[in-house]
Amino acid sequence: MAWLGLGLISNLMIESSLNPGTPRYFPISEFHGPTIHFSGLPYAATFLIVFFLALKYVTRFNLWQIWLAGLALIALGNLAQGSIETAFYQPFTGYGGQYYHDAIRITDWRQWLGDFNANQLNLQSHSQTHPPFAVLLQYFLLEIGNRNLFILAGTFVLLSSLSIILVWQILREFELSASRSSQLAFLFSVIPAVNIYSAVSLEGVIATLCTLALLGMIKIARSGMSLSAMFYFTAGFLLAPLLTFAGTFLAATAFLIGLRELLLNKKTRILLALFANLLLGILIYFIMLRRFGYDYLESFFTASRHVNPEGFRALHMPLDYVMTRIECVAEIALFLSFGVLALLFHRHHLKLRLNDWRDEITAVFLAGIISLLLMFLAGAFGTGESARIALFIYPYFILVLGKLDEPTLRSAAIFAGLQTIIMQTFAGYFW
């Protein structure tokens, strides 16, 4: 009812020419409207068969079986959109304005990178607001695959699906049992945001990198700065910002977790790891500037001015600012699934106090949520689309479900799986 009420208010504002900046189908920003993908119905039926079979045996699955089941459900869920073309190719090539359309025009990637700052606002709409490596990733994959779209799409699906493995490992790091970790990782793979947007969107790859950094942070906090922990944290922390300017989320989250470790446990290792990676990031910045002539900071400010040419929107477009901030939160909540969202409002099921920083899992969850909310307050994600752009936040929600009893967790998975396949089969999404 909350979404319906907000949607009604949003549409009344639109009809009154108040320009709230929100979409017709509030809060879904990129939405083709309700429809039925008749050619996708066999895939939807197969999704349900695989889903309920996997749900029956999920507590016996090991890590690789969970990953394969999640990967199959992501593929089938997207095929419910109608075809391989619709599910896996059109997100790259459809409607113009995609990274792909800039990638296929590159003849010399070094020269293109060196000219990026000068040409940034002449690129396609998505490329204008992202670092150049969002385009170069597709360029390199197209070059490796001889411009074969199947290889490009398949690589994106595989890279994005690795987040399922990483979520499972994070849960094990918090000493959850293998069967409970499998149940939660399975739930993660079927919540609407992950199933819809992790297949062939850049944000799926970004979510994997952010989850890799989160795994590294947790390993450092619990076991110290081992080689593997530092590798995970550094790889995710440095690679994610190359694909999105929203990579600042990781720095803020690491700082909050590190501050909690310092104040409660008198340990500085998270903050030291963060400081070391910031120094390494600065070094990489100067290497790119000197070696290729690409200025990361200049591209960030260019993107910011392009999105908000008049500066901070709250000062000159207050209604747009407030409504789109509400939209950002509402879209993340909708794509989390009604079942999981309901559990968050019934905290006795979670067996957690969601304001208790002394609990490790709660602290990680709060650090991620606060960091994202600060980004929203700063005006990030001006047009919404937060369920896709902030796909990296969903592992944090999975963490707080770890103490659910098995029947409740099973019910949450059923609600999420059914909502996902309904959304995939009876609507269209394009990014």
FIDRENMAR-304037 format. One record per residue (C-alpha): residue in three letters; y, x, z. Coordinates in steps of 0.001 Angstrom, whole numbers, plus 500000, padded with zeros to 6 digits. Example, Ala and Ser with C-alpha at 12.3 -4.5 7.8 and 13.67 -1.06 7.14 Angstrom:
<atoms>
atom residu=ALA	north=495500	east=512300	up=507800
atom residu=SER	north=498940	east=513670	up=507140
</atoms>
This chain:
<atoms>
atom residu=MET	north=500000	east=500000	up=500000
atom residu=ALA	north=502340	east=502919	up=500715
atom residu=TRP	north=502017	east=504165	up=497115
atom residu=LEU	north=502565	east=500665	up=495727
atom residu=GLY	north=505684	east=500227	up=497848
atom residu=LEU	north=507091	east=503608	up=496873
atom residu=GLY	north=506185	east=502959	up=493245
atom residu=LEU	north=507999	east=499634	up=493314
atom residu=ILE	north=511100	east=501251	up=494813
atom residu=SER	north=510946	east=504029	up=492224
atom residu=ASN	north=510691	east=501586	up=489318
atom residu=LEU	north=513483	east=499414	up=490672
atom residu=MET	north=515676	east=502507	up=490747
atom residu=ILE	north=514665	east=503392	up=487187
atom residu=GLU	north=515446	east=499858	up=485976
atom residu=SER	north=518806	east=500033	up=487771
atom residu=SER	north=519619	east=503297	up=485938
atom residu=LEU	north=519821	east=505191	up=489220
atom residu=ASN	north=517739	east=508044	up=487741
atom residu=PRO	north=515544	east=508914	up=490738
atom residu=GLY	north=513722	east=511564	up=488682
atom residu=THR	north=510336	east=509979	up=489379
atom residu=PRO	north=507734	east=508689	up=486877
atom residu=ARG	north=506923	east=505093	up=485958
atom residu=TYR	north=503414	east=505435	up=487353
atom residu=PHE	north=504540	east=506791	up=490703
atom residu=PRO	north=503443	east=509258	up=492012
atom residu=ILE	north=501450	east=510599	up=489035
atom residu=SER	north=503861	east=512708	up=487017
atom residu=GLU	north=501768	east=513384	up=483914
atom residu=PHE	north=499936	east=510178	up=483137
atom residu=HIS	north=499036	east=508489	up=479870
atom residu=GLY	north=498665	east=505122	up=481528
atom residu=PRO	north=495543	east=503053	up=482236
atom residu=THR	north=492990	east=502998	up=479452
atom residu=ILE	north=489225	east=503054	up=478964
atom residu=HIS	north=487629	east=506122	up=477386
atom residu=PHE	north=484680	east=504304	up=475809
atom residu=SER	north=483300	east=507487	up=474246
atom residu=GLY	north=483379	east=509076	up=477699
atom residu=LEU	north=481258	east=506404	up=479392
atom residu=PRO	north=477926	east=508245	up=478805
atom residu=TYR	north=479434	east=511342	up=480435
atom residu=ALA	north=480716	east=509233	up=483325
atom residu=ALA	north=477231	east=507795	up=483831
atom residu=THR	north=475745	east=511302	up=483756
atom residu=PHE	north=478377	east=512415	up=486265
atom residu=LEU	north=477237	east=509707	up=488683
atom residu=ILE	north=473564	east=510637	up=488261
atom residu=VAL	north=474220	east=514337	up=488868
atom residu=PHE	north=476613	east=513529	up=491717
atom residu=PHE	north=474191	east=511374	up=493710
atom residu=LEU	north=471260	east=513721	up=493061
atom residu=ALA	north=473322	east=516685	up=494266
atom residu=LEU	north=474564	east=514696	up=497263
atom residu=LYS	north=470959	east=513969	up=498260
atom residu=TYR	north=469971	east=517625	up=498340
atom residu=VAL	north=473315	east=519281	up=499086
atom residu=THR	north=472381	east=520425	up=502598
atom residu=ARG	north=469521	east=522469	up=501089
atom residu=PHE	north=471646	east=524100	up=498406
atom residu=ASN	north=472570	east=527750	up=498593
atom residu=LEU	north=475881	east=529136	up=497366
atom residu=TRP	north=474894	east=529450	up=493714
atom residu=GLN	north=473343	east=525995	up=493558
atom residu=ILE	north=476525	east=524506	up=495012
atom residu=TRP	north=478595	east=526358	up=492438
atom residu=LEU	north=476410	east=525168	up=489546
atom residu=ALA	north=476482	east=521577	up=490809
atom residu=GLY	north=480274	east=521695	up=491220
atom residu=LEU	north=480715	east=523301	up=487802
atom residu=ALA	north=478534	east=520629	up=486168
atom residu=LEU	north=480517	east=517842	up=487838
atom residu=ILE	north=483849	east=519361	up=486787
atom residu=ALA	north=482617	east=519584	up=483200
atom residu=LEU	north=481172	east=516050	up=483186
atom residu=GLY	north=484217	east=514590	up=484914
atom residu=ASN	north=486499	east=515968	up=482245
atom residu=LEU	north=484142	east=514951	up=479441
atom residu=ALA	north=484569	east=511397	up=480722
atom residu=GLN	north=487981	east=511670	up=479055
atom residu=GLY	north=486073	east=511109	up=475812
atom residu=SER	north=485029	east=514324	up=474092
atom residu=ILE	north=484988	east=518119	up=474185
atom residu=GLU	north=488196	east=518087	up=472140
atom residu=THR	north=490004	east=515825	up=474604
atom residu=ALA	north=488588	east=517431	up=477715
atom residu=PHE	north=488790	east=521128	up=476914
atom residu=TYR	north=490849	east=521813	up=473788
atom residu=GLN	north=493807	east=519434	up=473874
atom residu=PRO	north=495063	east=520768	up=477226
atom residu=PHE	north=495700	east=524037	up=475355
atom residu=THR	north=496772	east=522799	up=471953
atom residu=GLY	north=497969	east=519218	up=472327
atom residu=TYR	north=501488	east=517842	up=472133
atom residu=GLY	north=503210	east=521221	up=471637
atom residu=GLY	north=505096	east=523129	up=474289
atom residu=GLN	north=502011	east=524899	up=475672
atom residu=TYR	north=501394	east=528547	up=476545
atom residu=TYR	north=498875	east=528558	up=473689
atom residu=HIS	north=501583	east=527969	up=471089
atom residu=ASP	north=503432	east=531067	up=472258
atom residu=ALA	north=500230	east=533098	up=472613
atom residu=ILE	north=499147	east=532602	up=468985
atom residu=ARG	north=502520	east=533907	up=467764
atom residu=ILE	north=502226	east=537270	up=469513
atom residu=THR	north=501606	east=540188	up=467194
atom residu=ASP	north=502379	east=543088	up=469543
atom residu=TRP	north=501954	east=542169	up=473192
atom residu=ARG	north=503814	east=545224	up=474479
atom residu=GLN	north=506851	east=544425	up=472373
atom residu=TRP	north=506613	east=540751	up=473326
atom residu=LEU	north=506533	east=541641	up=477025
atom residu=GLY	north=509498	east=543981	up=476645
atom residu=ASP	north=511489	east=541253	up=474892
atom residu=PHE	north=510478	east=538505	up=477321
atom residu=ASN	north=513688	east=538520	up=479375
atom residu=ALA	north=515840	east=538210	up=476266
atom residu=ASN	north=513645	east=535550	up=474642
atom residu=GLN	north=512518	east=533567	up=477693
atom residu=LEU	north=514562	east=530438	up=476991
atom residu=ASN	north=513446	east=530411	up=473344
atom residu=LEU	north=509799	east=529987	up=474312
atom residu=GLN	north=507839	east=526754	up=474801
atom residu=SER	north=508758	east=524661	up=477832
atom residu=HIS	north=505945	east=525844	up=480121
atom residu=SER	north=506400	east=529485	up=479186
atom residu=GLN	north=510097	east=529334	up=480100
atom residu=THR	north=509355	east=528652	up=483758
atom residu=HIS	north=506438	east=531063	up=484272
atom residu=PRO	north=506010	east=534836	up=484219
atom residu=PRO	north=504943	east=536186	up=480811
atom residu=PHE	north=501401	east=536861	up=481957
atom residu=ALA	north=500717	east=533109	up=481874
atom residu=VAL	north=501002	east=533439	up=478088
atom residu=LEU	north=499437	east=536887	up=477872
atom residu=LEU	north=496300	east=535713	up=479689
atom residu=GLN	north=495645	east=533252	up=476877
atom residu=TYR	north=496638	east=535833	up=474269
atom residu=PHE	north=494091	east=538377	up=475535
atom residu=LEU	north=491326	east=535780	up=475790
atom residu=LEU	north=492076	east=534572	up=472266
atom residu=GLU	north=491996	east=538155	up=470994
atom residu=ILE	north=488698	east=538879	up=472757
atom residu=GLY	north=487165	east=535654	up=471464
atom residu=ASN	north=488510	east=535955	up=467916
atom residu=ARG	north=490729	east=532904	up=468582
atom residu=ASN	north=487752	east=530742	up=469472
atom residu=LEU	north=488953	east=527817	up=471585
atom residu=PHE	north=485517	east=527354	up=473146
atom residu=ILE	north=485641	east=530865	up=474612
atom residu=LEU	north=489216	east=530325	up=475838
atom residu=ALA	north=488398	east=526994	up=477482
atom residu=GLY	north=485062	east=528188	up=478839
atom residu=THR	north=486628	east=531237	up=480468
atom residu=PHE	north=489269	east=529078	up=482148
atom residu=VAL	north=486620	east=526681	up=483459
atom residu=LEU	north=484518	east=529526	up=484849
atom residu=LEU	north=487465	east=531303	up=486471
atom residu=SER	north=488714	east=528076	up=488029
atom residu=SER	north=485274	east=527090	up=489306
atom residu=LEU	north=485016	east=530337	up=491279
atom residu=SER	north=487232	east=528639	up=493866
atom residu=ILE	north=484137	east=526638	up=494890
atom residu=ILE	north=482338	east=529881	up=495762
atom residu=LEU	north=485383	east=531180	up=497630
atom residu=VAL	north=485767	east=527981	up=499667
atom residu=TRP	north=482097	east=528254	up=500671
atom residu=GLN	north=482631	east=531880	up=501741
atom residu=ILE	north=485740	east=530984	up=503751
atom residu=LEU	north=483807	east=528315	up=505627
atom residu=ARG	north=481021	east=530788	up=506394
atom residu=GLU	north=483645	east=533263	up=507588
atom residu=PHE	north=484645	east=530633	up=510160
atom residu=GLU	north=480971	east=530586	up=511232
atom residu=LEU	north=480105	east=527170	up=509857
atom residu=SER	north=476428	east=526786	up=508995
atom residu=ALA	north=475265	east=527294	up=505419
atom residu=SER	north=474359	east=523600	up=505082
atom residu=ARG	north=477748	east=522439	up=506417
atom residu=SER	north=479551	east=524942	up=504153
atom residu=SER	north=477600	east=523594	up=501178
atom residu=GLN	north=478560	east=520020	up=502003
atom residu=LEU	north=482245	east=520884	up=502264
atom residu=ALA	north=482276	east=523055	up=499131
atom residu=PHE	north=480591	east=520201	up=497276
atom residu=LEU	north=483257	east=517790	up=498534
atom residu=PHE	north=485917	east=520245	up=497365
atom residu=SER	north=484501	east=520232	up=493829
atom residu=VAL	north=484694	east=516431	up=493499
atom residu=ILE	north=488084	east=515592	up=494996
atom residu=PRO	north=490265	east=514264	up=492155
atom residu=ALA	north=492758	east=517150	up=491997
atom residu=VAL	north=490073	east=519823	up=491694
atom residu=ASN	north=487851	east=517871	up=489314
atom residu=ILE	north=490692	east=516805	up=487019
atom residu=TYR	north=492955	east=519847	up=487019
atom residu=SER	north=490750	east=522877	up=487614
atom residu=ALA	north=488946	east=522713	up=484284
atom residu=VAL	north=491386	east=524086	up=481699
atom residu=SER	north=494736	east=524428	up=483370
atom residu=LEU	north=496442	east=527669	up=484310
atom residu=GLU	north=496762	east=526260	up=487820
atom residu=GLY	north=492985	east=526302	up=488209
atom residu=VAL	north=492980	east=530072	up=487720
atom residu=ILE	north=495955	east=530402	up=490089
atom residu=ALA	north=494115	east=528335	up=492707
atom residu=THR	north=491153	east=530716	up=492500
atom residu=LEU	north=493422	east=533725	up=493033
atom residu=CYS	north=495210	east=532060	up=495953
atom residu=THR	north=491871	east=531133	up=497530
atom residu=LEU	north=490708	east=534731	up=497057
atom residu=ALA	north=493803	east=535908	up=498950
atom residu=LEU	north=493108	east=533333	up=501677
atom residu=LEU	north=489547	east=534646	up=502058
atom residu=GLY	north=490940	east=538161	up=502421
atom residu=MET	north=493470	east=537030	up=505035
atom residu=ILE	north=490808	east=535300	up=507103
atom residu=LYS	north=488462	east=538293	up=506915
atom residu=ILE	north=491283	east=540596	up=508032
atom residu=ALA	north=492197	east=538284	up=510915
atom residu=ARG	north=488620	east=537920	up=512135
atom residu=SER	north=487010	east=541272	up=511294
atom residu=GLY	north=489769	east=543772	up=510616
atom residu=MET	north=491026	east=545545	up=507514
atom residu=SER	north=487719	east=546313	up=505829
atom residu=LEU	north=487630	east=547455	up=502219
atom residu=SER	north=486364	east=544078	up=500976
atom residu=ALA	north=488920	east=542107	up=503004
atom residu=MET	north=491816	east=544211	up=501723
atom residu=PHE	north=490513	east=543986	up=498166
atom residu=TYR	north=490317	east=540184	up=498271
atom residu=PHE	north=493743	east=539827	up=499831
atom residu=THR	north=495432	east=542378	up=497564
atom residu=ALA	north=493830	east=541079	up=494350
atom residu=GLY	north=494842	east=537484	up=495023
atom residu=PHE	north=498229	east=538369	up=496478
atom residu=LEU	north=499292	east=540541	up=493519
atom residu=LEU	north=497665	east=538702	up=490610
atom residu=ALA	north=498712	east=535124	up=491442
atom residu=PRO	north=502483	east=535881	up=491202
atom residu=LEU	north=501897	east=537342	up=487746
atom residu=LEU	north=500900	east=533849	up=486599
atom residu=THR	north=503313	east=531707	up=488623
atom residu=PHE	north=506565	east=532081	up=490499
atom residu=ALA	north=505007	east=529842	up=493154
atom residu=GLY	north=503100	east=532912	up=494308
atom residu=THR	north=505682	east=533162	up=497092
atom residu=PHE	north=503458	east=530613	up=498843
atom residu=LEU	north=501010	east=533404	up=499676
atom residu=ALA	north=503662	east=535614	up=501259
atom residu=ALA	north=504918	east=532761	up=503447
atom residu=THR	north=501401	east=531740	up=504489
atom residu=ALA	north=500368	east=535308	up=505290
atom residu=PHE	north=503536	east=535798	up=507325
atom residu=LEU	north=502897	east=532671	up=509414
atom residu=ILE	north=499241	east=533577	up=510006
atom residu=GLY	north=500248	east=537146	up=510831
atom residu=LEU	north=502941	east=535965	up=513215
atom residu=ARG	north=500420	east=533756	up=514984
atom residu=GLU	north=498035	east=536727	up=515287
atom residu=LEU	north=500810	east=538866	up=516726
atom residu=LEU	north=502018	east=536316	up=519284
atom residu=LEU	north=498623	east=535047	up=520465
atom residu=ASN	north=496306	east=538012	up=519987
atom residu=LYS	north=498723	east=540960	up=519912
atom residu=LYS	north=497244	east=542015	up=516555
atom residu=THR	north=499392	east=543273	up=513700
atom residu=ARG	north=496809	east=543748	up=510957
atom residu=ILE	north=497775	east=540672	up=508886
atom residu=LEU	north=501443	east=541648	up=508993
atom residu=LEU	north=500577	east=545255	up=508119
atom residu=ALA	north=498438	east=544093	up=505184
atom residu=LEU	north=501277	east=541830	up=504036
atom residu=PHE	north=503810	east=544660	up=504304
atom residu=ALA	north=501529	east=547034	up=502377
atom residu=ASN	north=501060	east=544496	up=499585
atom residu=LEU	north=504776	east=543796	up=499384
atom residu=LEU	north=505386	east=547522	up=498935
atom residu=LEU	north=502677	east=547647	up=496273
atom residu=GLY	north=504264	east=544640	up=494573
atom residu=ILE	north=507638	east=546405	up=494499
atom residu=LEU	north=505958	east=549462	up=492977
atom residu=ILE	north=504355	east=547312	up=490265
atom residu=TYR	north=507736	east=545685	up=489611
atom residu=PHE	north=509348	east=549049	up=488886
atom residu=ILE	north=506384	east=550221	up=486790
atom residu=MET	north=506662	east=547097	up=484589
atom residu=LEU	north=510416	east=547544	up=484346
atom residu=ARG	north=510211	east=551215	up=483402
atom residu=ARG	north=507046	east=551130	up=481265
atom residu=PHE	north=507546	east=547840	up=479400
atom residu=GLY	north=511180	east=546881	up=480030
atom residu=TYR	north=510150	east=543626	up=481699
atom residu=ASP	north=512197	east=542552	up=484738
atom residu=TYR	north=510196	east=540134	up=486924
atom residu=LEU	north=513136	east=539194	up=489142
atom residu=GLU	north=515377	east=538472	up=486171
atom residu=SER	north=512741	east=536156	up=484683
atom residu=PHE	north=512439	east=534368	up=488044
atom residu=PHE	north=516179	east=533733	up=488236
atom residu=THR	north=516278	east=532669	up=484588
atom residu=ALA	north=513531	east=530120	up=485257
atom residu=SER	north=515352	east=528878	up=488376
atom residu=ARG	north=518625	east=528413	up=486500
atom residu=HIS	north=516801	east=526648	up=483676
atom residu=VAL	north=515143	east=524148	up=486040
atom residu=ASN	north=518235	east=523679	up=488227
atom residu=PRO	north=521263	east=524654	up=486098
atom residu=GLU	north=523714	east=523239	up=488638
atom residu=GLY	north=522091	east=524908	up=491638
atom residu=PHE	north=520382	east=523346	up=494643
atom residu=ARG	north=519665	east=519741	up=493613
atom residu=ALA	north=520136	east=518252	up=497068
atom residu=LEU	north=523861	east=518988	up=496728
atom residu=HIS	north=524511	east=517504	up=493289
atom residu=MET	north=521534	east=515130	up=492734
atom residu=PRO	north=520596	east=513938	up=496246
atom residu=LEU	north=518679	east=510827	up=495146
atom residu=ASP	north=516628	east=512810	up=492610
atom residu=TYR	north=515979	east=515481	up=495240
atom residu=VAL	north=514773	east=513047	up=497915
atom residu=MET	north=512631	east=510914	up=495607
atom residu=THR	north=510938	east=513843	up=493878
atom residu=ARG	north=510195	east=515448	up=497269
atom residu=ILE	north=508469	east=512222	up=498301
atom residu=GLU	north=506692	east=512191	up=494944
atom residu=CYS	north=505393	east=515737	up=495450
atom residu=VAL	north=503815	east=514869	up=498802
atom residu=ALA	north=502497	east=511506	up=497576
atom residu=GLU	north=500819	east=512962	up=494498
atom residu=ILE	north=499003	east=515626	up=496513
atom residu=ALA	north=497836	east=512918	up=498922
atom residu=LEU	north=496630	east=510613	up=496133
atom residu=PHE	north=494644	east=513362	up=494402
atom residu=LEU	north=493096	east=514429	up=497712
atom residu=SER	north=491152	east=511115	up=497628
atom residu=PHE	north=491655	east=508041	up=499756
atom residu=GLY	north=488662	east=508877	up=501930
atom residu=VAL	north=489751	east=512382	up=502919
atom residu=LEU	north=493337	east=511217	up=503383
atom residu=ALA	north=492193	east=508443	up=505718
atom residu=LEU	north=490312	east=510990	up=507832
atom residu=LEU	north=493469	east=513053	up=508235
atom residu=PHE	north=495120	east=510004	up=509792
atom residu=HIS	north=492186	east=509526	up=512180
atom residu=ARG	north=492215	east=512860	up=513909
atom residu=HIS	north=489510	east=511925	up=516421
atom residu=HIS	north=487010	east=512225	up=513550
atom residu=LEU	north=488224	east=515748	up=512806
atom residu=LYS	north=487771	east=516877	up=516442
atom residu=LEU	north=490866	east=519014	up=516016
atom residu=ARG	north=494391	east=518925	up=517337
atom residu=LEU	north=496493	east=519351	up=514224
atom residu=ASN	north=499360	east=520854	up=516191
atom residu=ASP	north=497308	east=523433	up=518082
atom residu=TRP	north=498119	east=526913	up=516713
atom residu=ARG	north=495572	east=528445	up=519107
atom residu=ASP	north=492727	east=527086	up=516986
atom residu=GLU	north=492109	east=529434	up=514044
atom residu=ILE	north=491303	east=526783	up=511454
atom residu=THR	north=494226	east=524613	up=512514
atom residu=ALA	north=496548	east=527627	up=512347
atom residu=VAL	north=495501	east=528457	up=508786
atom residu=PHE	north=495890	east=524813	up=507761
atom residu=LEU	north=499347	east=524552	up=509331
atom residu=ALA	north=500465	east=527844	up=507775
atom residu=GLY	north=499545	east=526593	up=504305
atom residu=ILE	north=501079	east=523143	up=504761
atom residu=ILE	north=504323	east=524476	up=506252
atom residu=SER	north=504672	east=527057	up=503467
atom residu=LEU	north=504227	east=524376	up=500810
atom residu=LEU	north=506643	east=521979	up=502509
atom residu=LEU	north=509255	east=524748	up=502667
atom residu=MET	north=508836	east=525209	up=498917
atom residu=PHE	north=509330	east=521482	up=498413
atom residu=LEU	north=512466	east=521543	up=500568
atom residu=ALA	north=513787	east=524441	up=498497
atom residu=GLY	north=513442	east=522207	up=495412
atom residu=ALA	north=510244	east=523628	up=493906
atom residu=PHE	north=508300	east=521473	up=491447
atom residu=GLY	north=511336	east=519501	up=490383
atom residu=THR	north=509452	east=516929	up=488326
atom residu=GLY	north=506536	east=516443	up=490663
atom residu=GLU	north=503172	east=517379	up=489086
atom residu=SER	north=502293	east=518760	up=492497
atom residu=ALA	north=498589	east=517856	up=492430
atom residu=ARG	north=498243	east=520287	up=489518
atom residu=ILE	north=500869	east=522929	up=490307
atom residu=ALA	north=499931	east=523068	up=494004
atom residu=LEU	north=496191	east=522960	up=493373
atom residu=PHE	north=495982	east=526025	up=495626
atom residu=ILE	north=496685	east=523862	up=498716
atom residu=TYR	north=493456	east=521828	up=498585
atom residu=PRO	north=491161	east=524469	up=500186
atom residu=TYR	north=493363	east=524208	up=503292
atom residu=PHE	north=492551	east=520502	up=503600
atom residu=ILE	north=488824	east=521221	up=503315
atom residu=LEU	north=489003	east=523597	up=506282
atom residu=VAL	north=489994	east=520907	up=508766
atom residu=LEU	north=486995	east=518758	up=507828
atom residu=GLY	north=484528	east=521291	up=509206
atom residu=LYS	north=483722	east=519387	up=512416
atom residu=LEU	north=483052	east=516010	up=510809
atom residu=ASP	north=479661	east=514509	up=511571
atom residu=GLU	north=477269	east=514425	up=508635
atom residu=PRO	north=477444	east=510654	up=507863
atom residu=THR	north=481263	east=510765	up=507786
atom residu=LEU	north=481259	east=513851	up=505577
atom residu=ARG	north=478766	east=512206	up=503240
atom residu=SER	north=480953	east=509084	up=503051
atom residu=ALA	north=484020	east=511225	up=502294
atom residu=ALA	north=482156	east=512875	up=499418
atom residu=ILE	north=481061	east=509492	up=498020
atom residu=PHE	north=484610	east=508118	up=498180
atom residu=ALA	north=485982	east=511266	up=496508
atom residu=GLY	north=483345	east=511326	up=493770
atom residu=LEU	north=483791	east=507648	up=492916
atom residu=GLN	north=487588	east=507881	up=492920
atom residu=THR	north=487395	east=510939	up=490680
atom residu=ILE	north=485174	east=509410	up=488031
atom residu=ILE	north=487236	east=506204	up=488011
atom residu=MET	north=490418	east=508233	up=487523
atom residu=GLN	north=488788	east=510352	up=484805
atom residu=THR	north=487298	east=507400	up=482894
atom residu=PHE	north=490094	east=504859	up=483085
atom residu=ALA	north=493222	east=506980	up=482708
atom residu=GLY	north=494615	east=509994	up=480858
atom residu=TYR	north=496292	east=513073	up=482258
atom residu=PHE	north=498064	east=515779	up=480329
atom residu=TRP	north=499749	east=518941	up=481515
</atoms>
